Amino acid sequence: MTNYIKTLEAISAERAEKLQVLHERIEWMRAHLLSAKFVGVGADGDRKDWIATADVLRFVEELRSSI
């Protein structure tokens, strides 16, 4: 019974750590999307709120790899 509880505690700790990493990466992505790179109008008059799909795909892959 003790080994079973220790195993469950280890699994729980591992999942909590993975969840924390996911939260941190999501917050990093959110901060990136709110950065000056995507706010306002550029010097050429174009909107700066366009999102590079490569950035989004990279973020998604990072999230997927941390599961």
N, C-alpha and C positions, 0 to 999 in steps of 0.2 A: 504493500500500500504506500509506503514512503517513497519508493522509486517512482510510482505512478504520479504522485503529487509533485515530486521534483521534476518529472518530465513535463507535466502540465505547466508548471511554473516557468520552465525554460521555454516552452512553446509560447506562452503568454508574453514573456519578456522579449522574445524575438519578434513577435508580431507587433508589440508596442513600439519597438525600435523602428521597424519598417514603416509603421504608420506615421511616426514622427518625421522620418525622412520624406515621406510623401507630402506631409503638410509643409515642410520646409521648401520642397521643390515647387509646390503649388504657389506658395507665397512669393518665391523668387520669380516665377513666371508672371504672377499678378503684378509685381513691382516692375518687371521688365515692360509689360504692356502699358503701364501707367507712366513710363519714363518719357523724357523729352523726345526720344526717337519717334514716338507715335502721337505727339501732342502738337496742335497748332498747324501752321502753314509754313512750308519751306521757303527758302529764298527765291525759288523759281515760281512761287505761287501755288504749287501743288499741296494738297492736303497731306499731312504727315501721319494720318491715322490708319494707313494701309498696313496690313500685317504680312510679313514675309512667311510664306507657307513653310519654308525650310526651317525657320525658327520654331514654328508650332510643331512640326513633325519631330524635330529634335527634342523638344520638351516632352512630347507624348512618348517617345522612345525611352527617355530617361525615367519617366514615371512607370512605364511598363517594366523596365529592367529592375526596378526597385521592389517589385511585388514578389 
